[in-house]
Amino acid sequence: MGKNGGIELHKTEYEQFDLLDRVNDGNVDADVARYMRIIHILSNNISDLYGVNVKTGGLTVFRQAGEAVGVNEKINMGAHYDVAISTYIDNNVYHEDREEMRRALSFYNVCELLKKNESFIYRYRVFRNNTICHFHLKCARIGDGDNFEEIIYAFASDEEDIKREILQQSIATGTGKQRRKVLVIEDNDINRAMLREILEPTYEVIEACDGDEGLEILRGRYRELSVVLLDLVMPNKTGLEVLEIVKDSPSLSSVPIIVITSSNRDEQEAKCLDLGAVDVLPKPYNPVIVMSRIRNIIRMRESASLVGNIEHDELTGIYTRQAFYQHALALLDANPGIEFDMTIADVQSFKLINSIYGEAKGDEVLRYMASFFETNTLNGICARYGGDQFVGIAPAAQDRKRDWLLEMASELEKNCPIPNVTVKYGVYTNVDRELTVSGMCDRALLAVKSIKHNFEVVYTKYDGPVSQRRQRDQLFESRFEEALKTGEFYPWFQPKFDAVTGKLVGAEALVRWIMKDGTFVSPGEFIPTFEEDGLIVRLDEYMFRNVCTKVKMWMDRGYQLLPISINLSRLSLHREGTVERYKKIAEEIGVPTKYLPLELTESAALHSIQIKNFTDALKESGFQLHMDDFGAGISSLASLNILPFDVVKLDKSLVDFIGDAGGDEMLKHIIELAHFKNMKVVAEGVEQAEQLEFLRQINCDIIQGYYYCPPLGYERFLQFLQRCIEEDNVLFE
């Protein structure tokens, strides 16, 4: 067994096939059998094959060609999957594909997708030896969607299309059989035996003695079957009657049927072909012709299926991204003198739509939007660009009025199957034909991402500032690994004070980034970037461990402990094993969890039902929970009632309303409700004596803000803490 619970298969091809023989004899563990079947199916066509443990994120190497720069070192260090895939992307993937690949293949996204699908393919480009190569990654779960513990990651070039299809069938059926299945429907025992002798060296043969039995098998196993051989003359149901039934069923007619007959009448052959048969085989059988016909039909069917899957999105029916690249290029080449615009539409908070309305309704929304964009992309084409993104290219319409896109957005949202759906648009006008199509899409994507957090803007165009922002984000992303390694992220501590006595009662740990050259990066710049690309999860855990270490140092110096709250991002709430990891870190370092409150933003609390199990688990582990930024967005008082928060933190925007009659009344009622639910209230961003006095009058519990003290670096906070202790200005629990 590998160190992460997988099977280490560092074996020669001979040893692998020897193990397969033992699998077939039933003498090998079922997990080993499953892995070995996959290895056997893939043979030498997959360059790299890994297993990832879902619970730990640890990797096990099954096959490694050694061409992926930097990955082996990370695996040898016991790195988490997110670290290994990020290293692979940074060092191997073509720069235009990195951002999307990082987002799509985050551990959380992969696990969520595999809960709904047995497997999926992700295509991308690799830059090696000054050449752009096309690759794909196949991800498949081992187990069912509700309970799988291992994921298989298979990397290969895009030349092995048929092998990809075989892997998909293997995982989907759980059989691992590499041989395609042929159903023979023939009432004559001798004829069946002859066909079995011809076919069995290459195919798995399933037999039916008459039309009724053949239809029963076809209905139950049509997904597995590659082809059907159907005799025309049989009792109960003739071959023609079977064809009549099959042609009216989309599922049954998806399997190609070859008619076998001793008749040489042209009209009968024409009748069979009219009913959907793909070919006619004469009796007596010529083994060479039988095998050639079957092999050609299977190859055509699988190639057509593969092209169809690549060409059109399964859910919406419009083009996939890869097909869009090809067709957009053809559209541009066919219209050399015309200006074109590229537009990307991004559905906001789509995960929230799925959680509130259900995935079926979410799929309905995506299908509606695909149809809408296809209709409104005049003289152009559109595609599904990502999970909740659409892309379109069309001639620039000079006669359109200035706000046409706003009107289209309004019409889209007005007729959407659910209310209050927001879509943002990024437009790259007059595309540069020297760019690749994916490069054009990148510019439209940069534009839409630049307004993601701007609730007042629906669309924007790509321009210089957008490009500069993206360059800044790429700098942050490229520096992240080194910044973690060299300790450029620091916890600063902003004290909290009792509202009545003014005594110190705790602090909040805030992340600060100070680069090695002394450059200070504002949290408002780097945190949104890391939230977007998923790196915030690792930064959260890094900060938690750092704070635990510093609190332990205070303990060792003999200080009585005060609670130091630490922020937890929304993405961390959805990461598998967060509660267990945080509890283990606190235990290993030796800090009681009751002194490490975790702050969850109010926007995360809006998913109250979805995160209730998570918050309950945190409470059971001894963590206190603070609802941060209450009032910063669309407040949900219901979340105060459902979730087990200990503290509610009023956002500075609410504190700034003090002095306004409506604002004063709102604050008063929020505090009354929180106290009714046995929660304490912290007011953050308090800067004026008038604000402090009013908060005291309405029984706010704790004050945080520049009126008392700004955030302090570690050494300065220690000095501040010592002074407060010496002056008896600390209120310990």
N, C-alpha and C positions, 0 to 999 in steps of 0.2 A: 504494500500500500504506500502511496505517496504521502508526503508530510501534510498535505491538505485534504487527505481523504480520497484522492483519486487513485488510479492505477498507473504506475509508472511502466511504460512499455518501451524500454530501451532494448529492442530486440532486432535481430536480423530478419530479413524477409522469410528465410527458411523457418526460423523459430516461430514467426507469426502464423505461418500456414500449419505448422505442427500443432500450435495451440488451437487453431480453428478445427482441426480434426478432433481434438479433445472436447471442444465446444459441441460439435455435432454428436459426440458420444454421450453428452450430458454430464461430463466429469469436471466442469469448470463453473465457477461462480457466475451467476447471471449477469452481474455488472461487467465482469471481464468479458463475458460473451458478447454483450452489447457493444463494448468498445472495439473488440476485435472484429466484429462484423463490419463496423464502420471503417476501420483501418483496411480491411480486406476489400471492401467496395471501392474505396478511394485509391487504393494501390499507390503508385508513385506520382499521381497527378496533383496531389495537394502538397504544396511546398512546406507549409507549417500547420501543425494540428495541436491544439491545446484543449485541456479541460479546465474549467473554472468552477470552483466550489461556490455555490450561491450564498451560503451562510458566511463564509470567511472572505470571499473575494480572492482566495489563493489560487495560484496557477499550477497545473501539472503539464509537463511537456510530453506529448505523444510522438510528434515528429517535428523536426526543426532543420530547415535547410541552411540556416546561418546567414542568410542574406539580409535579414531585418536588422538594421543598425541599432545597437543600444539595448535591445529587448532582453537578450540573454543575460546581460549583466544585472538588469532589474529583477529578473526571475530568480537568479542565484542569490540575490539579496533578500528574497522572500517578499518582494513588493506586492502590494494590492493590485488587482486588475486595473483600476483606474490609472495607477501610476504607469503600469506597463503599456497600456494602450495609448496613453498620452505621449510616452517616450517614442513608441512606434510611429505615431502620427507626426510628431515633430521632426523625426530624423529620416522618414521614408516617404511620406505622402506628399504629393504635389501641393504647393502652397495654396492654390485656389480651392482645394477640397478639404483643407485641414479643419476649418471652423465647423463646417457642417458635419464632418465625420466625428469630431470630438463630441458634438451635441448628440448626434444620433446613437453613438456607441457608448455613451455613459452607462455605467453599470445599472443605474436605475431604469433608464430607458429600455435597455436590452431585456431586463427582467420583466418589465411591464408588457413589452411586446410579446414575449414568449409565454406570458400567461394567456394570451388570446390566440397565438399561432404556434404550431409545433416547430416551425423553423422560418427563417427569412434570409434573404440575400441582400447584401449591401455592396454596391459597386463604387469604385473610386480609382484614382490614378496614383501611380508611384513614379517618382523621378529618380532614375538610376542610370549612371554612365551617360549623362547628358541626353537621356531619352525618356519620354513619357510613355509609361506602360500601363495598360488597363488591367486592373485586378478586381477580384471580388472576395468578399468574406461571407461565408455561410455560417449562420448561428443556428443551432438546434438544441432544444432542451432534451434531457434524458428524464422521462417521466411525464405525468400529465400536468395540465396547466395549474392545477390547485396545489400540486405537491411535487416539485422537481428540485433536486439538490445539485445537479451538475449541468453545465452548459458546454457544448462542444463548439469550438471556434476553428473553422477550416479556412485557410488562406490559399488562394490559387489564382493563376492567370485566367483571363476570360476566354481562353481557347477551349476549356473543358466543359462546355455547356451540358453535354449529356451526362457527364459524371455528377454535375450539380443536381440534375433531375433525379438521378438514382439515389443520391443521398437524401433528398427530400422524401422520396417514396419510402426509403428505409426507415427514417425517423417517424414518418407519419403513421405507417402501419405497425411499427414496432417489431416487424419480423426480421429485418436485416437481410432478407433474401436478395441476392444479386440477380437471380435469373428472372426474366420476365415471364408472365403467366399467359398461357394460351388455353382458351376454352374450346373443346371439341364437342359439338352437338351432333351425334351420329348414332343411329339405332343399330347399325350392323356391327357385331362384335369384331369381325375380321378387319373391317375398315378402320375401326377405332384402334385396333392393335397395330395396324400398319402405320397409321399416323403417329401413334405413340412412339414407335420405333424410330421414325424419322425425326421427331421433334425433341425427344427427351434428352439427347446429348447437349442441347442448347437451351431449351425452355422447360419450365415447369408446366406439365400438362394436366388440365382439369377436365374430367369427362362427364358428359351427360348422355343418357340413353334415348331421350326423346325431347320434343320441343318444350313440353311443360317443365321438365326438370332443368333444361337449359335456361329457360326464362327465370326460373327461381334462383339459379346460381348467378345469372347475370344481374338480377335485381340486388342481390346481396353483396356482390363483389365487383361491381362495375368499375370502382375506383382502382382496383388492383390489376384488372385485365388489360393486356396490351392488344390482343386481337381475338376474334371468335371465328372458328371454322364451323360453318353451318351446312349440314346436309339438307337438300331440298325435299327429298321423299322420306317421310317418317310418319309413324302412327301418331294418334292424339292431335298433334299440331304439325302441319307441314312447315318446311323452311319459309315458304312465302307468308304463311300466317304469322310466324315469328317476326319476320321483317315488318309486316303491317303493324304489329304491336310496338316494336322497337322504334319505328320512325316517329311515333307520336310522343315519345318520351325523351326530353333533352338529355337526361342523365344516361339512359341506356344507349341512345344513339351516339353518345360520345365515344363509344368503343367501336373501332372499325370491324366490319363483318365481311369475311370472305366466304362466298357460297361455293360448296363443292357439289358437283353434279356429273352424272354420266350422260346427260342429254347434250347434244350439240346444236340445239335449236337457237337461232339468234334471237327470236322474239322472247324466249324465256330468259335469256341472259339480259336483254334490255329491260324486261320487267323487274328482275332482281336489282339492277342498277338504279332504276327509277325509285325503288323502295328503299334505297339507301345503302345497298351493298357496295363495297369499294372495289371488289374484284371477283372473278369467277375462276375456280380451279377445276380442271377436268379430271375425271376418273378414267383409267387407273392412275395412281399417283406417280409422278416423276419427282423423286426426292430433291433433286437440284432445283427444279422449278418451284416446288412447295417452299423450300427454305428461302429462295431468292425473293419470292413474292412477299412472304411474311416479313423478312428482314427489311425490305424496301418500305413497306407500309408502316412498320413500327418506326423506322427512322423518320419518315415524313411526318407521322403523327406527333412524335416527340419534338421535332424541330419546329413544327407549326405551333405546338403548345408553348414552347419556350419563347418563340418570337411574340406570340400573343401576350404572354405574361410580361415580357419586357416592354412591349409597345403600349399597352393600355393598363391603367391602374385598375386593380381588381374591384375596389369599392366604388369608384366614381365613374369609371368607363372612359375618362379622358386620358390623354397621353401621360405616360410616366415621365419623370425628369430626363432619363436617358434618351427616350424617344424624342422628347422636346428638343434636346440639343441637336439631334440630327435633322429634324424637320424645320427648326428655326434657321439652321444654316442653309438648308435648301431654299427656304423662303427668301432669305437675304440674297443668295446667289441669283435667284430668278428675278429680283427687282433691284438691279444695281444703282439706279438713279433715284431711289426713293428713300426718304428718311424714316427710320423705324424707332419706336419707343418700346422699352422693356419695363414691365410693371410686375411687382410682386405684392400679393395681398396676404396679410398675416392675420389670422383670427386670434384675437386676444383672449387669454385665460381659457383656452379650450379644455384643459384638464378640469377646470371648475365646471364647465358645461357637462362633461361626462359624469362628474361626481354628483351633480345636482339632478340632472335629467336622465342619466343612464347612458350606456354606450350605444344602445340602439338609436336613441334620439340624436346622439352626437353624430352617428353615421348618417342619419337623415339630413342633418344640417350640412355635412360635407358634400353629400350628393346634390343637395339643393344649390349650394354655392358653385359646385363644378358646372352644373347646368346653366346657372346664371352667368358665370364668367365666359363659358363657351358661347353663349348667345350674344354677349355684349363685347366680345373681342372681334371687332369688325375687320374683315379682310385679313385676319391673322389667325394665330393658333394659341391654345392655352394648354396647361398641364397641371397636374398635382406636383408641386415642387417638394413638399415635405409633408409631415403628418397633418399639419393645420395651415399649410401655406400653398398658394396657387401662383403660377407665373403665366404671363401672357406677353406676346410680342405682336405688334400691329403697326401698320403705317401711321406716322404722325399725322393726325387730322388737324390741319391748319384752320379749318373753318369752325372748329368746335369752340364754344364759348369757354371762358376762363375757368369756370367752376364746374365743368362737366363731370369731373371725377367725384366731386362732392355730391352731385345729384345722383350719380350712379350708386355711390355708397349708401345714400339715404334710401334709394329704392331697394337695394339689397337687404338692408336691415329691416325695412318696413315689412317685407314679405317673407322674412325668414321664419322657419317653423317654430322657433322659440323667440321670446322677446329679449331686448336689451343685449343683442350680440354686437360687439364692436370689432370692426375690421380696419387695420391700418394698411396704408399703401405706400410703397416706395417706387419712384419712377426714375428710370435712367433714360433721358431724352436723347434723341439723335445718336443712337449707339455708334460706338467706334468699331467699324468693321474689321479693324486690325486685331481686335480682341477675340478670344474664343467666346462661344456662346455662354459657357459657364462663367467666364470673366464678366460678361455683360450682366448676367444674373447676380453675380457678387455685388456689383455696384448698386443695383436696385435693392438688394438685400441690406446693404450698408445703410441706404437711405431709410428703409422702413425700421431698422433697428435703432436708428438715431432718435426716433420719436416714440419708442415703445413705452416710455414712462412719462410722456407728455400727454396728459388727458385732454388738452385743448386742441390738439392737432391731429387731423385724420390722415393727411398724406404729405409727403415732401419729395423733393427731387434730389437726385445725387448731385453733389457739388464738392468744391474743395474742402469746406469744413467737415463734411461727412467723412471724406477720405482721411482727413487728419485725425478725426476721432477714432476711426478704425485702426489707423497706424498706431495711435496711442494704446488702444485695446490690445493690439497684437504685441506691443512692447511689454505690456503688463503680463500677458499670457506667457510670453517667452521667458520672462524673468521670474516667473512664479517658483519653479523648481529650485533655482539657485537661491531665491530669497528665503524659502523654507530651510534649505540646507545650511545657509550661513546665518540664519537668525535675524533677518531684516524686519520681521514682523514682531512688534512689541505690544505687550499689554500696558495701557495707561489706565489709571484708576480715578474715577470721579466720585468723590465722597457723597454720602447721603446723610441727612440730618433729621433728627426728630423735630417735627413742626412746632411742638410746644416748648421743649427745653433748649433746642438748638444744639443738642449734643450729637456727636458722630455715632451713627448706628450701622454703617456698612459702606459699600462702594460698588460701583459697576465697572467691570473691566471692558475697556474699549480698545479695539485694534488700531495700531498705528504702523505705517510702513515708512521706515527711514532707510533709504538705500545706502550702500557702502560708501558712496561718494558724498553722503550727507543730504541728498535730495529727499525732501519730505513729500510724500504722495498723499493727497487728501483721501480719506475714506469714501467721500462722495464720488471720487473718480474710480477707484479700483474695485470697490464692493459691487456696484452694478455689473461690472465686467465679469467678475468671478461668479456672480449669481447667474449670469447668462450662460457661461460655459461650464458650470457645474463645479468649478474649483473651490467654490465657497464651502463645500462640504468638508474638504480637507483642511481648509483654513480654520473652520469652526473647531475641528478636533485638535488642531495644532494649538490654538489659543486656549482651549480647555486644559490641555496637558500643561501648557506653560503657566497658567494661573494656578493650577494645582501644585506645581512645583514651588511657586513663590509662596503660596499659603503655607506649604510644609516648612519652608525656611523660617517663616514667622513663628510657626509652632516650635521649631527647634531652638529659636531664640528665647522662648518662654512667653511669647505674646499670647494673651487670651484672644480667641478668634472672633472675628466679625464676618458676617455673610458677604461674600464677593460674588455678585451676580454676573453671569456670562451669557452672551447672546447666542442663540441657536437659529440658524436660517431655516427657511421653509423647506429647502431641499434636504436638509439633514433630517427633517421629520419623516421623510419618505425613504430614507436610506435604511436598508435592512441591517438590523443589529445595532442601531445607534444607542439604544438604552443599555444594552449589555456592554458595549465598548466603553461608554462613558463611566458606567459603574465600575468596570474593571480598572480603568485608569485611576479613578479616585482611590480604589482599594489598594492598588499597587503602590501608589505614591504615599498613601496613608493619611488622606484627608476625609473626614466625615462628609457625606453628601449633603447633610443639612446646612453646611456652610457654603454650598456651591449652588445657589439658586440659578435656574435656567430661564432666560428671557425669550419668549416666543412672540413674534410680532402679531398684532391684531389681525392683519390680513391672513396670516396662517390660521388663526383661530376661526376665521369665517368658514373653514372646512371642518366645523366642529364635530360633526358625526364621524367624519373620516379619520380624525386624529385622536378621537377619544380613547381608543385602546392604547395609543402611544403615550398620551398624557397620564393615563391611569398607571401604565408601567413605570413611568418616571416617578410618580408619587410613591408607588410601592417600593422603589429603590431608594427612597429617602430624599429625593430632590424636591425643593420647593419650586413652584412655577409662578413666573411673573408674566402677565400679559403686557407686552411692550407696545408703545405708540398708540394707545387707545384713543380714538378720535382722529387719527391721521388720515383714515380712508372712510369707507362706508361702514360705520360702526354697527356691530351686531350685539345688542344687549342680550340676545338669546344665548350667545356664547358664554356670557358670565354665568348663566344658569346651568348650562350643560357641562362645561369643562371645569376640572378641579383646580382652578387658579387660587393661589394664596394672596397674590398682590396684583393690583391693576395700576399701570403706569399711565398717567394722563399725558398725552402728547403736548409738546410745546405750543402747537397751534391752538389748543384749548386754553392753555394758560394765557396766551396772548389776547384772548377774548375778555379777560377780566377787566371790568369797568364798563362793559356793554351789558345792558339789562338782561337781554336774552342769553348771552354767554354765561353770566353769573348764575342765572337760574338753572341752566343746563348742568353746569359743574356741580351745583348743590345737589341735584337729583341723582347724578351719576355716583357721587360719593355716598349718598344715602342708600342707594341700591347695593353698592359694593359692600358697605357695612352690614346691610341686611343679610348678605350672603357670606358674612364672616371673612371678608377680604380687606386687607389694608390697601391704602391708596397712596401712591407716590406721584408727586407733581414734578415733572422734569422741565428744564428750561426756565426756571425761576430766576429772574434777573433784577427785579425791582422790589423795594420794600413794600409798596402798595400791594403787589401780587402776594407776597408772603403773608401780610396781615389778613387779606381776604381769605386765603387758604386756611389760615388758622381758625378764622371765624366759622368756616363751614366744615371744620373737623377733619381736614386733610391730615394724614398721618406722618408722611415723610416728604422732605424737600430735597430736590437735587437741582443744581444749577449754579451759574456763575455768581449769583448773589452771595453764596457761601464760599464756593471754591470751584475753580475750573478743573478739568482732567489733569492729572499729574503723572509724570514718569515714575518708574518704580522707586528709585532712590528718594525722590522728593516726597512721594507718598509715604514712605517709611518715616522720613523726618517729621512729616505732618502728623502721622499716627502717634509717634513718640511724644510729640508736643501735646497732643490732645490727651494722651494718657497721663502725662505729668500734670496737666492742668485739670484733671478729673472731668474732662469734657467728652467722655465716651460712655455710651449707654449700651452695655453688653446685655445679651438675652439672659 
